[in-house]
C-alpha cells in the first residue's frame, strides 16, 4: 500500500502557485473566466501547467507531478466557475439569495 506524503518543499511550492495564479492571469481571464468556459479552461491550463513546471524544477516530475497537474486543472476549472462555491455558500453557510447577489 502506498502512503500519501507531501514534504515541506512541495507544500510551499503549491502554496506559492496560488500567488502566481493571480499575478499571471490576464485581464481577459480575470473578467471572462466566470462566463466563458474556454477562457476558464485556458486560465486553468496555464495555472496548472506553470505549477507543474515549478514543481518539476524541484524534482517532482514523476507520475506524482502529473497527478498534481490534473488535480489542479480540474479543481481550478470548477472553482473558477463559482457555481460550486455559490452552492456551498448557500447550502453549507446558509447564505441567502439577497446576500449572495451582493457578493457577486
KELUMMAR-717932 format. One record per residue (C-alpha): residue in three letters; x, y, z. Coordinates in steps of 0.25 Angstrom, whole numbers, plus 5000, padded with zeros to 4 digits. Layout:
<atoms>
rest;px;py;pz
ala;X;Y;Z;
...
</atoms>
This chain:
<atoms>
rest;px;py;pz
unk;5000;5000;5000;
unk;5005;5014;4996;
unk;5005;5025;5007;
unk;5002;5039;5003;
unk;5014;5048;5007;
unk;5015;5063;5004;
unk;5028;5069;5008;
unk;5030;5083;5013;
unk;5037;5087;4999;
unk;5025;5082;4991;
unk;5015;5089;5000;
unk;5022;5102;4999;
unk;5023;5101;4984;
unk;5008;5098;4983;
unk;5005;5110;4993;
unk;5013;5119;4984;
unk;5006;5115;4972;
unk;4993;5122;4977;
unk;5001;5135;4977;
unk;5005;5134;4962;
unk;4991;5129;4959;
unk;4986;5143;4962;
unk;4999;5150;4956;
unk;4999;5143;4943;
unk;4985;5143;4939;
unk;4981;5153;4929;
unk;4970;5164;4930;
unk;4962;5156;4920;
unk;4964;5143;4928;
unk;4961;5150;4941;
unk;4948;5156;4936;
unk;4943;5146;4926;
unk;4946;5132;4933;
unk;4933;5132;4940;
unk;4924;5133;4928;
unk;4933;5126;4917;
unk;4937;5112;4919;
unk;4948;5114;4908;
unk;4955;5125;4915;
unk;4953;5118;4929;
unk;4960;5105;4922;
unk;4971;5114;4917;
unk;4974;5120;4930;
unk;4973;5107;4938;
unk;4982;5100;4928;
unk;4993;5112;4929;
unk;4992;5111;4944;
unk;4993;5096;4945;
unk;5004;5096;4935;
unk;5012;5107;4941;
unk;5011;5100;4955;
unk;5015;5087;4948;
unk;5028;5093;4942;
unk;5031;5100;4956;
unk;5030;5086;4964;
unk;5037;5079;4953;
unk;5049;5089;4955;
unk;5050;5083;4969;
unk;5049;5068;4964;
unk;5034;5066;4965;
unk;5033;5062;4951;
unk;5029;5048;4952;
unk;5015;5042;4951;
unk;5012;5049;4964;
unk;5014;5063;4957;
unk;5005;5059;4946;
unk;4994;5055;4957;
unk;4996;5069;4963;
unk;4995;5075;4949;
unk;4982;5068;4946;
unk;4976;5071;4960;
unk;4980;5086;4959;
unk;4974;5087;4946;
unk;4961;5080;4949;
unk;4959;5087;4962;
unk;4963;5101;4957;
unk;4954;5100;4945;
unk;4942;5096;4955;
unk;4945;5106;4965;
unk;4947;5118;4956;
unk;4933;5115;4950;
unk;4928;5119;4964;
unk;4915;5111;4963;
unk;4921;5101;4973;
unk;4925;5112;4982;
unk;4912;5118;4982;
unk;4905;5105;4984;
unk;4914;5102;4996;
unk;4911;5116;5002;
unk;4897;5114;5000;
unk;4895;5100;5006;
unk;4907;5100;5016;
unk;4908;5114;5021;
unk;4893;5117;5019;
unk;4895;5130;5012;
unk;4882;5135;5005;
unk;4880;5140;4991;
unk;4880;5154;4994;
unk;4893;5153;5002;
unk;4899;5144;4991;
unk;4895;5155;4980;
unk;4902;5166;4988;
unk;4915;5157;4988;
unk;4915;5155;4972;
</atoms>
